């Protein structure tokens, strides 16, 4: 068989995953959300009811669903949509968040792939500090001034399925073997 054809086939195999082996995303997983203030995202600092939703095509947390646990604290109107690989936080009113160690949201996922990285998209109109640990994402807005059009889009990168890595390694191994064979001739 022609070595060029084999190399082209191996390269295609390495670069193009087969049907059924796709990168995973957050769709179908369960996301729990709560807001915390003012020192750390721990249970004693939780200031809203804990909400739960399934990630899908609808807005998971429409404006008004975050309810305060403190009758003296009224949450700022916010709509939060968790997508396949994004979290979209869109404020309906403004204000300044309390300063401190942590003032913001925690998103915890179950039934989702492991999270590889998170980042604030450049199209965002404000920049919270975003971190993650395990399958929890922390959005810290401590001391930020928000307006009625403040919006943060957070990109979430889940770990690809193991089959994708296996196919890439297999394809690279095949290309390497063919190149080695060609060098020997």
LOVEXLO-208443 format. One record per residue: residue in one letter; x, y negated, z of N, C-alpha, C in turn. Coordinates in pm, whole numbers, plus 50000, padded with zeros to 5 digits. Last residue first. Example, Ala and Ser with C-alpha at 12.3 -4.5 7.8 and 13.67 -1.06 7.14 Angstrom:
BEGIN
+--------+-------+-------+-------+-------+-------+-------+-------+-------+-------+
: marlum :  n.px :  n.py :  n.pz : ca.px : ca.py : ca.pz :  c.px :  c.py :  c.pz :
+--------+-------+-------+-------+-------+-------+-------+-------+-------+-------+
:      S : 51285 : 50225 : 50708 : 51367 : 50106 : 50714 : 51290 : 49997 : 50787 :
:      A : 51319 : 50569 : 50780 : 51230 : 50450 : 50780 : 51320 : 50330 : 50780 :
+--------+-------+-------+-------+-------+-------+-------+-------+-------+-------+
END
This chain:
BEGIN
+--------+-------+-------+-------+-------+-------+-------+-------+-------+-------+
: marlum :  n.px :  n.py :  n.pz : ca.px : ca.py : ca.pz :  c.px :  c.py :  c.pz :
+--------+-------+-------+-------+-------+-------+-------+-------+-------+-------+
:      X : 51389 : 49720 : 50465 : 51397 : 49761 : 50324 : 51496 : 49684 : 50247 :
:      X : 51386 : 49593 : 50711 : 51468 : 49713 : 50698 : 51487 : 49754 : 50551 :
:      X : 51198 : 49393 : 50673 : 51338 : 49356 : 50691 : 51431 : 49474 : 50671 :
:      X : 50963 : 49543 : 50668 : 51003 : 49473 : 50547 : 51152 : 49435 : 50554 :
:      X : 50947 : 49628 : 50929 : 50959 : 49727 : 50823 : 51012 : 49662 : 50696 :
:      X : 50907 : 49382 : 51052 : 51025 : 49461 : 51085 : 51052 : 49564 : 50976 :
:      X : 50658 : 49315 : 50949 : 50773 : 49228 : 50920 : 50902 : 49304 : 50947 :
:      X : 50503 : 49520 : 51057 : 50516 : 49510 : 50912 : 50635 : 49423 : 50875 :
:      X : 50527 : 49460 : 51330 : 50572 : 49590 : 51279 : 50593 : 49585 : 51128 :
:      X : 50407 : 49205 : 51336 : 50547 : 49223 : 51376 : 50603 : 49353 : 51320 :
:      X : 50144 : 49269 : 51261 : 50223 : 49178 : 51179 : 50371 : 49194 : 51210 :
:      X : 50080 : 49434 : 51479 : 50078 : 49488 : 51344 : 50161 : 49401 : 51250 :
:      X : 50096 : 49252 : 51692 : 50182 : 49370 : 51690 : 50192 : 49430 : 51551 :
:      X : 49893 : 49076 : 51622 : 50031 : 49027 : 51625 : 50130 : 49143 : 51623 :
:      X : 49674 : 49251 : 51649 : 49704 : 49190 : 51519 : 49847 : 49139 : 51514 :
:      X : 49690 : 49309 : 51924 : 49697 : 49416 : 51824 : 49735 : 49361 : 51687 :
:      X : 49655 : 49053 : 52034 : 49780 : 49125 : 52057 : 49798 : 49238 : 51955 :
:      X : 49392 : 48999 : 51942 : 49503 : 48911 : 51905 : 49636 : 48983 : 51922 :
:      X : 49248 : 49209 : 52063 : 49254 : 49198 : 51917 : 49370 : 49110 : 51873 :
:      X : 49291 : 49149 : 52335 : 49335 : 49278 : 52281 : 49345 : 49271 : 52129 :
:      X : 49167 : 48898 : 52357 : 49311 : 48910 : 52380 : 49363 : 49040 : 52319 :
:      X : 48906 : 48982 : 52304 : 48968 : 48884 : 52216 : 49120 : 48890 : 52232 :
:      X : 48845 : 49154 : 52512 : 48852 : 49208 : 52377 : 48921 : 49112 : 52282 :
:      X : 48817 : 48993 : 52742 : 48941 : 49070 : 52723 : 48957 : 49125 : 52581 :
:      X : 48679 : 48669 : 52663 : 48661 : 48812 : 52691 : 48791 : 48886 : 52666 :
:      X : 48837 : 48368 : 52798 : 48779 : 48451 : 52691 : 48764 : 48597 : 52734 :
:      X : 48737 : 48171 : 53071 : 48835 : 48267 : 53023 : 48769 : 48351 : 52913 :
:      X : 48582 : 47852 : 52995 : 48586 : 47983 : 53059 : 48694 : 48072 : 52998 :
:      X : 48611 : 47523 : 53042 : 48667 : 47628 : 52957 : 48669 : 47758 : 53034 :
:      X : 48411 : 47243 : 53036 : 48443 : 47363 : 53114 : 48493 : 47469 : 53016 :
:      X : 48404 : 46895 : 53051 : 48429 : 47012 : 52968 : 48473 : 47128 : 53055 :
:      X : 48169 : 46667 : 53147 : 48278 : 46750 : 53196 : 48287 : 46874 : 53109 :
:      X : 48079 : 46344 : 53113 : 48068 : 46472 : 53044 : 48191 : 46553 : 53083 :
:      X : 47905 : 46100 : 53284 : 48029 : 46179 : 53280 : 47998 : 46311 : 53210 :
:      X : 47774 : 45780 : 53272 : 47760 : 45918 : 53227 : 47897 : 45983 : 53225 :
:      X : 47584 : 45500 : 53351 : 47703 : 45580 : 53384 : 47678 : 45725 : 53347 :
:      X : 47380 : 45322 : 53317 : 47422 : 45398 : 53199 : 47551 : 45477 : 53225 :
:      X : 47341 : 45200 : 53558 : 47228 : 45277 : 53503 : 47267 : 45355 : 53378 :
:      X : 47662 : 45256 : 53716 : 47557 : 45171 : 53660 : 47447 : 45261 : 53604 :
:      X : 47879 : 45290 : 54001 : 47799 : 45349 : 53893 : 47697 : 45247 : 53844 :
:      X : 48193 : 45282 : 54132 : 48076 : 45199 : 54106 : 48006 : 45256 : 53984 :
:      X : 48338 : 45517 : 54365 : 48314 : 45469 : 54229 : 48190 : 45381 : 54222 :
:      X : 48387 : 45636 : 54613 : 48428 : 45498 : 54591 : 48405 : 45442 : 54452 :
:      X : 48384 : 45963 : 54492 : 48407 : 45878 : 54609 : 48458 : 45740 : 54567 :
:      X : 48311 : 46167 : 54324 : 48281 : 46030 : 54280 : 48305 : 45929 : 54391 :
:      X : 48413 : 46475 : 54223 : 48429 : 46378 : 54331 : 48413 : 46236 : 54276 :
:      X : 48302 : 46775 : 54160 : 48298 : 46646 : 54092 : 48297 : 46539 : 54201 :
:      X : 48414 : 47099 : 54136 : 48396 : 46988 : 54229 : 48407 : 46857 : 54152 :
:      X : 48300 : 47420 : 54064 : 48352 : 47296 : 54008 : 48315 : 47183 : 54103 :
:      X : 48371 : 47761 : 54117 : 48308 : 47639 : 54167 : 48380 : 47518 : 54109 :
:      X : 48495 : 48004 : 54077 : 48386 : 47966 : 53988 : 48306 : 47849 : 54043 :
:      X : 48809 : 47902 : 54178 : 48726 : 48018 : 54147 : 48620 : 47977 : 54046 :
:      X : 48784 : 47565 : 54172 : 48843 : 47674 : 54250 : 48753 : 47794 : 54231 :
:      X : 48849 : 47250 : 54015 : 48776 : 47376 : 54029 : 48856 : 47473 : 54113 :
:      X : 48781 : 46896 : 53976 : 48868 : 47010 : 54004 : 48784 : 47136 : 54007 :
:      X : 48769 : 46561 : 53886 : 48709 : 46692 : 53865 : 48814 : 46800 : 53888 :
:      X : 48681 : 46244 : 53971 : 48791 : 46340 : 53985 : 48727 : 46479 : 53980 :
:      X : 48503 : 46054 : 53718 : 48515 : 46117 : 53849 : 48640 : 46206 : 53851 :
:      X : 48486 : 45790 : 53529 : 48578 : 45902 : 53543 : 48584 : 45953 : 53686 :
:      X : 48237 : 45680 : 53294 : 48308 : 45668 : 53421 : 48388 : 45795 : 53440 :
:      X : 48155 : 45747 : 53044 : 48158 : 45603 : 53076 : 48214 : 45577 : 53216 :
:      X : 48309 : 45990 : 52824 : 48244 : 45955 : 52951 : 48257 : 45805 : 52976 :
:      X : 48462 : 46067 : 52612 : 48340 : 45991 : 52581 : 48264 : 45948 : 52707 :
:      X : 48666 : 46231 : 52710 : 48695 : 46089 : 52686 : 48571 : 46005 : 52654 :
:      X : 48557 : 46452 : 52971 : 48560 : 46419 : 52829 : 48586 : 46269 : 52811 :
:      X : 48747 : 46586 : 53223 : 48648 : 46482 : 53193 : 48666 : 46444 : 53046 :
:      X : 48781 : 46944 : 53258 : 48835 : 46811 : 53229 : 48720 : 46715 : 53202 :
:      X : 48889 : 47267 : 53367 : 48784 : 47165 : 53358 : 48852 : 47031 : 53331 :
:      X : 48967 : 47615 : 53297 : 49003 : 47474 : 53314 : 48878 : 47387 : 53310 :
:      X : 48869 : 47874 : 53342 : 49010 : 47857 : 53311 : 49055 : 47712 : 53333 :
:      X : 48647 : 48061 : 53533 : 48676 : 47929 : 53477 : 48827 : 47915 : 53461 :
:      X : 48508 : 48377 : 53446 : 48599 : 48297 : 53528 : 48630 : 48167 : 53457 :
:      X : 48164 : 48382 : 53333 : 48305 : 48420 : 53323 : 48390 : 48332 : 53414 :
:      X : 47890 : 48424 : 53566 : 47960 : 48350 : 53461 : 48101 : 48403 : 53449 :
:      X : 47757 : 48514 : 53785 : 47724 : 48577 : 53657 : 47788 : 48505 : 53540 :
:      X : 47743 : 48194 : 53937 : 47745 : 48340 : 53952 : 47700 : 48399 : 53820 :
:      X : 47897 : 47884 : 54020 : 47840 : 47972 : 53919 : 47849 : 48118 : 53961 :
:      X : 47843 : 47575 : 54169 : 47895 : 47711 : 54189 : 47822 : 47805 : 54096 :
:      X : 47927 : 47247 : 54188 : 47856 : 47341 : 54102 : 47920 : 47477 : 54124 :
:      X : 47899 : 46972 : 54392 : 47966 : 47101 : 54378 : 47872 : 47192 : 54297 :
:      X : 47941 : 46613 : 54377 : 47867 : 46737 : 54353 : 47958 : 46859 : 54353 :
:      X : 48033 : 46365 : 54621 : 47995 : 46408 : 54487 : 47924 : 46541 : 54488 :
:      X : 48290 : 46267 : 54787 : 48152 : 46221 : 54775 : 48109 : 46257 : 54634 :
:      X : 48563 : 46311 : 54994 : 48481 : 46371 : 54890 : 48340 : 46316 : 54899 :
:      X : 48702 : 46118 : 55151 : 48771 : 46231 : 55090 : 48693 : 46294 : 54977 :
:      X : 48583 : 45785 : 55070 : 48616 : 45896 : 55159 : 48686 : 46006 : 55084 :
:      X : 48309 : 45561 : 54996 : 48448 : 45606 : 54986 : 48471 : 45723 : 55082 :
:      X : 47992 : 45609 : 54841 : 48070 : 45592 : 54964 : 48213 : 45637 : 54943 :
:      X : 47932 : 45447 : 54528 : 47933 : 45566 : 54613 : 48022 : 45541 : 54734 :
:      X : 47730 : 45183 : 54437 : 47866 : 45223 : 54469 : 47859 : 45343 : 54563 :
:      X : 47495 : 45180 : 54161 : 47533 : 45166 : 54301 : 47677 : 45206 : 54319 :
:      X : 47217 : 45233 : 53932 : 47354 : 45208 : 53972 : 47373 : 45199 : 54122 :
:      X : 47029 : 45487 : 53759 : 47039 : 45364 : 53837 : 47184 : 45350 : 53883 :
:      X : 47053 : 45722 : 53628 : 46941 : 45638 : 53590 : 46940 : 45505 : 53665 :
:      X : 47340 : 45902 : 53507 : 47273 : 45824 : 53612 : 47164 : 45736 : 53554 :
:      X : 47423 : 46217 : 53417 : 47373 : 46093 : 53359 : 47290 : 46018 : 53463 :
:      X : 47648 : 46461 : 53345 : 47592 : 46388 : 53460 : 47554 : 46250 : 53411 :
:      X : 47685 : 46764 : 53203 : 47654 : 46627 : 53166 : 47582 : 46560 : 53284 :
:      X : 47918 : 47005 : 53153 : 47826 : 46955 : 53255 : 47809 : 46808 : 53224 :
:      X : 47976 : 47266 : 52909 : 47982 : 47128 : 52957 : 47889 : 47108 : 53076 :
:      X : 47932 : 47502 : 52776 : 48070 : 47471 : 52813 : 48086 : 47327 : 52863 :
:      X : 47654 : 47531 : 52774 : 47737 : 47649 : 52755 : 47882 : 47626 : 52798 :
:      X : 47551 : 47289 : 53027 : 47545 : 47357 : 52898 : 47637 : 47477 : 52893 :
:      X : 47359 : 47135 : 53256 : 47471 : 47227 : 53246 : 47454 : 47304 : 53116 :
:      X : 47269 : 46813 : 53331 : 47245 : 46922 : 53237 : 47371 : 47007 : 53227 :
:      X : 47119 : 46602 : 53552 : 47238 : 46685 : 53532 : 47199 : 46803 : 53444 :
:      X : 47034 : 46274 : 53627 : 46995 : 46393 : 53551 : 47122 : 46471 : 53523 :
:      X : 46964 : 46074 : 53912 : 47061 : 46134 : 53822 : 46998 : 46255 : 53753 :
:      X : 46919 : 45815 : 54139 : 46856 : 45894 : 54031 : 46959 : 45944 : 53930 :
:      X : 47082 : 45864 : 54448 : 47075 : 45783 : 54326 : 47012 : 45870 : 54217 :
:      X : 46899 : 45961 : 54742 : 46995 : 45991 : 54635 : 46974 : 45899 : 54515 :
:      X : 46878 : 45787 : 55038 : 46804 : 45812 : 54915 : 46903 : 45842 : 54803 :
:      X : 46882 : 45836 : 55374 : 46967 : 45839 : 55256 : 46883 : 45876 : 55134 :
:      X : 46721 : 45869 : 55590 : 46777 : 45735 : 55570 : 46863 : 45725 : 55444 :
:      X : 46661 : 46139 : 55603 : 46554 : 46047 : 55563 : 46604 : 45904 : 55539 :
:      X : 46872 : 46375 : 55465 : 46870 : 46264 : 55561 : 46763 : 46164 : 55518 :
:      X : 46865 : 46537 : 55254 : 46841 : 46601 : 55382 : 46830 : 46498 : 55494 :
:      X : 46714 : 46440 : 54943 : 46804 : 46413 : 55055 : 46765 : 46493 : 55178 :
:      X : 46698 : 46621 : 54639 : 46630 : 46558 : 54753 : 46725 : 46548 : 54870 :
:      X : 46709 : 46626 : 54305 : 46800 : 46626 : 54420 : 46732 : 46551 : 54533 :
:      X : 46509 : 46569 : 54122 : 46504 : 46699 : 54191 : 46603 : 46708 : 54307 :
:      X : 46536 : 46324 : 53989 : 46439 : 46336 : 54098 : 46438 : 46468 : 54171 :
:      X : 46609 : 46431 : 53662 : 46609 : 46321 : 53759 : 46500 : 46344 : 53863 :
:      X : 46666 : 46790 : 53635 : 46614 : 46660 : 53589 : 46616 : 46556 : 53701 :
:      X : 46875 : 47022 : 53598 : 46842 : 46939 : 53714 : 46795 : 46801 : 53667 :
:      X : 46881 : 47149 : 53344 : 46871 : 47229 : 53467 : 46826 : 47145 : 53587 :
:      X : 46716 : 47107 : 53049 : 46791 : 47034 : 53151 : 46772 : 47107 : 53284 :
:      X : 46734 : 47410 : 52843 : 46664 : 47300 : 52909 : 46756 : 47228 : 53007 :
:      X : 46893 : 47625 : 52752 : 46871 : 47510 : 52665 : 46804 : 47390 : 52733 :
:      X : 47081 : 47725 : 53048 : 47015 : 47753 : 52921 : 46990 : 47625 : 52844 :
:      X : 47152 : 47860 : 53356 : 47206 : 47778 : 53248 : 47143 : 47822 : 53117 :
:      X : 46913 : 47855 : 53608 : 46980 : 47938 : 53509 : 47025 : 47849 : 53395 :
:      X : 46958 : 47706 : 53934 : 46896 : 47713 : 53802 : 46975 : 47811 : 53716 :
:      X : 46912 : 47561 : 54256 : 46961 : 47672 : 54176 : 46887 : 47674 : 54043 :
:      X : 47014 : 47337 : 54518 : 46931 : 47371 : 54403 : 46995 : 47484 : 54325 :
:      X : 46997 : 47235 : 54847 : 47071 : 47320 : 54754 : 46975 : 47362 : 54643 :
:      X : 46936 : 46893 : 54927 : 46892 : 47031 : 54924 : 46977 : 47107 : 54823 :
:      X : 47219 : 46690 : 55028 : 47098 : 46719 : 54950 : 47059 : 46865 : 54967 :
:      X : 47447 : 46672 : 55177 : 47348 : 46567 : 55196 : 47221 : 46588 : 55114 :
:      X : 47687 : 46851 : 55359 : 47591 : 46857 : 55248 : 47479 : 46758 : 55277 :
:      X : 47866 : 46871 : 55563 : 47863 : 46744 : 55491 : 47766 : 46744 : 55373 :
:      X : 47854 : 47130 : 55652 : 47813 : 47026 : 55747 : 47807 : 46887 : 55682 :
:      X : 47962 : 47270 : 55427 : 47819 : 47276 : 55460 : 47775 : 47164 : 55554 :
:      X : 48192 : 47061 : 55244 : 48163 : 47172 : 55335 : 48017 : 47160 : 55379 :
:      X : 48371 : 46880 : 55081 : 48254 : 46955 : 55034 : 48229 : 47081 : 55118 :
:      X : 48452 : 46603 : 55299 : 48488 : 46728 : 55232 : 48361 : 46799 : 55186 :
:      X : 48359 : 46341 : 55365 : 48498 : 46380 : 55389 : 48540 : 46504 : 55311 :
:      X : 48100 : 46285 : 55328 : 48191 : 46182 : 55285 : 48335 : 46225 : 55304 :
:      X : 47886 : 46446 : 55115 : 47945 : 46317 : 55151 : 48001 : 46331 : 55292 :
:      X : 47754 : 46630 : 54838 : 47822 : 46626 : 54967 : 47880 : 46487 : 54990 :
:      X : 47493 : 46803 : 54665 : 47578 : 46685 : 54681 : 47631 : 46681 : 54824 :
:      X : 47470 : 47111 : 54481 : 47439 : 47029 : 54598 : 47534 : 46910 : 54597 :
:      X : 47375 : 47392 : 54287 : 47420 : 47254 : 54292 : 47379 : 47189 : 54423 :
:      X : 47441 : 47691 : 54116 : 47392 : 47628 : 54239 : 47455 : 47491 : 54248 :
:      X : 47359 : 47868 : 53829 : 47438 : 47759 : 53884 : 47367 : 47705 : 54007 :
:      X : 47389 : 48177 : 53670 : 47316 : 48099 : 53770 : 47410 : 47992 : 53823 :
:      X : 47416 : 48224 : 53310 : 47464 : 48236 : 53447 : 47376 : 48153 : 53541 :
:      X : 47320 : 48163 : 53060 : 47263 : 48278 : 53129 : 47311 : 48296 : 53272 :
:      X : 47618 : 48013 : 52953 : 47478 : 48042 : 52924 : 47434 : 48171 : 52994 :
:      X : 47889 : 47968 : 52973 : 47810 : 47964 : 53097 : 47664 : 48001 : 53076 :
:      X : 48062 : 48203 : 52759 : 48031 : 48068 : 52805 : 47940 : 48080 : 52928 :
:      X : 48321 : 48391 : 52593 : 48206 : 48378 : 52682 : 48183 : 48232 : 52715 :
:      X : 48397 : 48449 : 52258 : 48434 : 48382 : 52382 : 48309 : 48366 : 52467 :
:      X : 48301 : 48775 : 52136 : 48300 : 48630 : 52131 : 48347 : 48574 : 52263 :
:      X : 48257 : 49039 : 51980 : 48364 : 48998 : 52071 : 48379 : 48847 : 52061 :
:      X : 48057 : 49057 : 51794 : 48032 : 49113 : 51926 : 48139 : 49075 : 52026 :
:      X : 48272 : 49090 : 51517 : 48138 : 49062 : 51565 : 48117 : 49131 : 51699 :
:      X : 48619 : 49019 : 51591 : 48512 : 49097 : 51530 : 48377 : 49059 : 51589 :
:      X : 48805 : 48715 : 51553 : 48748 : 48821 : 51634 : 48634 : 48892 : 51562 :
:      X : 49066 : 48630 : 51361 : 48920 : 48631 : 51354 : 48864 : 48745 : 51437 :
:      X : 49342 : 48662 : 51388 : 49282 : 48529 : 51402 : 49130 : 48529 : 51411 :
:      X : 49405 : 48928 : 51354 : 49455 : 48859 : 51472 : 49383 : 48727 : 51495 :
:      X : 49287 : 48987 : 51108 : 49242 : 49057 : 51227 : 49283 : 48983 : 51354 :
:      X : 49442 : 48825 : 50942 : 49298 : 48800 : 50954 : 49242 : 48866 : 51079 :
:      X : 49690 : 48951 : 50973 : 49672 : 48811 : 51015 : 49525 : 48778 : 51032 :
:      X : 49632 : 49198 : 50859 : 49671 : 49190 : 51000 : 49653 : 49048 : 51053 :
:      X : 49579 : 49124 : 50594 : 49475 : 49189 : 50673 : 49505 : 49180 : 50822 :
:      X : 49829 : 49021 : 50522 : 49711 : 48934 : 50518 : 49599 : 48993 : 50603 :
:      X : 49986 : 49251 : 50550 : 50014 : 49133 : 50632 : 49893 : 49040 : 50636 :
:      X : 49871 : 49417 : 50351 : 49868 : 49457 : 50492 : 49892 : 49338 : 50584 :
:      X : 49933 : 49266 : 50125 : 49792 : 49290 : 50158 : 49780 : 49330 : 50304 :
:      X : 50212 : 49281 : 50135 : 50144 : 49151 : 50143 : 49998 : 49167 : 50181 :
:      X : 50264 : 49551 : 50093 : 50295 : 49492 : 50223 : 50225 : 49358 : 50240 :
:      X : 50046 : 49775 : 49933 : 50122 : 49652 : 49922 : 50139 : 49587 : 50059 :
:      X : 50085 : 50119 : 50000 : 50000 : 50000 : 50000 : 50089 : 49876 : 50000 :
+--------+-------+-------+-------+-------+-------+-------+-------+-------+-------+
END
